[in-house]
C-alpha cells in the first residue's frame, strides 16, 4: 500500500474527542489503553476493549481507529499489544508517552477489522502527508509555522481528500499536535520517545505486511523502516539518529520483534544461546534497560526476559531501579573507569607520553 494511492477521509476524527485540558496532554489516551487492555500485555478483542473504555466515559473509537493496531484473529477483531501498549502499561503518563502516541497517529498504520473501510487501514494519511511534506520538507521542523489555516489549505487542496469540509479536522489536528508536543520532534539528539517510536514503527510495519500474507525477514527490517518514511515522520534527522537506528534494529531483531512480549517465545530464543535462562524470569518482572555503550542516549526499556538477548546485541543491561534514575554522565564515567581497570589488568600501558602525543598531533 502506498500513501499516494490512498483515499483521505476524515472519519470520526472530526468529532469532539473531549481529551481535557491541554496541560494534561494525552493522559486520556494513556488511561484508555491501560483500561482497555486491563493491564495485560496481550492482544485483546476489540469489543472487550470498547466495553471497558466505554463505561469510563473516555474516548473509544479514536484510540481504536487512529492510535492502535487492529487485526482479525479466528473471525474476531483484536487490538494488538505492541510498543505503544507496552509504554502505556509500564510507564506513568508523561510527555514521552504523548510524543510516542502522536508519532503512532502520524505514522498511521491501524490494521484491519471486520466492516472497516479500505481507507481506515491508513486512517490519518492527511496528517502523515502534512508532517512529511509540509513540516519536514518545507518548514524544516519550524513548528511555529503550523496553524489550523495552513493545515486546512494543505488538506483541502489535495484531490485525495474526500471530506466535504476540512475546518473541523484542521482545528482538531492542530490541537492534537500541541497535546502531543510536535514542536519537540525538532530535537536532533536521540531521545527515549524516539527510541520507542522506532520499535513501534517496526511493530506496525511488520504487522501490516502480515495482513497481506507477507512476513518480512529479519535481515530486511532496516530496508522496511527506511521505505516507511520513519525518519521524516519522527522529527529532525541527524547523524546521531542514523547511527542509533542501526544499533536499535539490531536490538529489535535480537529480541524477536513482537515476540519480546512473550516470555515463552523469548525463553526459546534465549535458550539457543544460553541453556540456563530461568534466572532471567525470577523475582522482578519490571522492564529492564538496554543502553548502547557507544552512546548512552540510546536507551530502551525492554521486557526483563530480553536482557540476555540485548547483551548479545551489544547492549549493556541495567536493572529497573537504575533505569528509573538513569544518569548518562555517570554511565560514561563508570564505563571509562572499567575500561582503564581492564587495561591495567592486562598490563597494557601507553607507549608515548601526553607531551609526545600532543606534539605529533600539532605537527599533523
HELIX and SHEET records of a PDB file:
HELIX    1   1 UNK A    3  UNK A    5  5                                   3    
HELIX    2   2 UNK A   11  UNK A   14  5                                   4    
HELIX    3   3 UNK A   22  UNK A   24  5                                   3    
HELIX    4   4 UNK A   27  UNK A   36  1                                  10    
HELIX    5   5 UNK A   46  UNK A   54  1                                   9    
HELIX    6   6 UNK A   61  UNK A   62  1                                   2    
HELIX    7   7 UNK A   63  UNK A   67  3                                   5    
HELIX    8   8 UNK A   83  UNK A   90  1                                   8    
HELIX    9   9 UNK A   95  UNK A  107  1                                  13    
HELIX   10  10 UNK A  118  UNK A  122  5                                   5    
HELIX   11  11 UNK A  125  UNK A  129  1                                   5    
HELIX   12  12 UNK A  130  UNK A  136  3                                   7    
HELIX   13  13 UNK A  143  UNK A  145  5                                   3    
HELIX   14  14 UNK A  148  UNK A  156  1                                   9    
HELIX   15  15 UNK A  167  UNK A  179  1                                  13    
HELIX   16  16 UNK A  182  UNK A  186  5                                   5    
HELIX   17  17 UNK A  192  UNK A  211  1                                  20    
HELIX   18  18 UNK A  218  UNK A  220  5                                   3    
HELIX   19  19 UNK A  221  UNK A  227  1                                   7    
HELIX   20  20 UNK A  230  UNK A  233  1                                   4    
HELIX   21  21 UNK A  239  UNK A  254  1                                  16    
HELIX   22  22 UNK A  257  UNK A  261  5                                   5    
HELIX   23  23 UNK A  263  UNK A  271  1                                   9    
HELIX   24  24 UNK A  278  UNK A  281  5                                   4    
HELIX   25  25 UNK A  304  UNK A  306  5                                   3    
HELIX   26  26 UNK A  307  UNK A  312  1                                   6    
HELIX   27  27 UNK A  320  UNK A  324  1                                   5    
HELIX   28  28 UNK A  328  UNK A  345  1                                  18    
HELIX   29  29 UNK A  354  UNK A  363  1                                  10    
SHEET    1   A 3 UNK A  44  UNK A  45  0                                        
SHEET    2   A 3 UNK A  76  UNK A  79 -1                                        
SHEET    3   A 3 UNK A  70  UNK A  73 -1                                        
SHEET    1   B 3 UNK A 295  UNK A 302  0                                        
SHEET    2   B 3 UNK A 288  UNK A 292 -1                                        
SHEET    3   B 3 UNK A 315  UNK A 318 -1                                        
END                                                                             
